[in-house]
Amino acid sequence: MAGRDDDNGGDGTVNEGDGNNEDDDDQSEQSDESYDPQHVTVPLTLCLAIMVGYIWGGAILFSIWEDWNMLDGSYFCFVSLSTIGFGDIVPGDEIYSGQGLDLSFIFCSMYLMLGMALIAMCFNLMQEEVIAKIRSLMRIVKYIFRCER
């Protein structure tokens, strides 16, 4: 019991050191301010790698399903995912040549819908990163010119 009274101060509260925890509060406030879920940035190279990888993955997929070469597959994926959609290369020759509707038609549709969402997300993340870099550059320029006065 005596050990408990020394730890608690006898009144049920825990005493920590000398009672001065301002340093602990400052450190916790700094860590809270440094993380803001609204301002999470993703590197531009990662977004570009995801987009290129998704297009090349689709090119490989369509080269297997449709007997296209890699250039035709990547051209179709880029044109379709960027919502340009010229219509000069269309999947379906191998899909409709069979007796019934093949599952590859459903996978193609899902690939395109997921890809459009992924491309839009990557463009949005890249836009936010560029805006953040421009704002930080403007802060630096303002600070430089303010110091010269």
Summary of the structure (lengths in Angstrom):
residues: 149
radius of gyration: 28.7
end to end distance: 66.7
largest distance: 87.7
contacts: 326
relative contact order: 0.09
helix: 72%
strand: 0%
